[in-house]
Amino acid sequence: MDSKERLKTVAYSHQHREHLIEFCNEAGEQGYKNNQSLEAMRLDWCISTGGQFFLSYLGDKIISVSGCHPLPEVGDYFRVLFRGATLNQYQNYYGVPSKTHMGSIPFYDHLPLQLDWANKDLVVTTNWDNPDIKSMGHSHRVFKLLARQGLVTCLEEKINLFNTDQSVWKINIDAYFTAREGYRVRNGF
């Protein structure tokens, strides 16, 4: 990572709106249906529930986003990595593959900030199947692998949330931070 510019991750505020619209336009061009507009991202809804979005900047350009919000439908949890997306050309920004998913900007950079924001147990949801959004199936498979490593625990194998069949995964915070620190040290971040 020495040759890479360090990303700056911030909580969304209105001053970031124009940059976020630019991100959405590019995400839409790349086929990210859930991130093609502020409405598709459900930005205002997320903020209105007490949630927040986190934005990773490279210079003055947003390259990755994800949100967090309360999820009372499941319990006293905050859903994290909501509407998470990274522009295609930055998918492997850190240049180091990771079986613990730490190469993902939202997973590595946003999750600690979302934990601080929520100050509750965290869950991630993955869609069982969404033929319109191919990356959803990939995310579901990734979380099954993370469960085998103890980073997450499946709370609900199949539940209908927001008219979509999803799995609910609880983040095992201690295991997550142990894996994150190991990734950081191994790669000199």
Secondary structure, DSSP 8 states (H G I E B T S, - for coil): -TTS---EEEE--GGGHHHHHHHHHHHHHTT-GGGSSHHHHTHHHHHHTT-EEEEEEETTEEEEEEEEEE-TTTSSEEEEEEEEEE-GGGTTTT----TTSTTSHIIIIIHHHHHHHH-SEEEEEEES--TT-THHHHHHHHHHHHHHTTSEEEEEEEEEETTEEEEEEEE-HHHHHHHHHHHHHHHT-
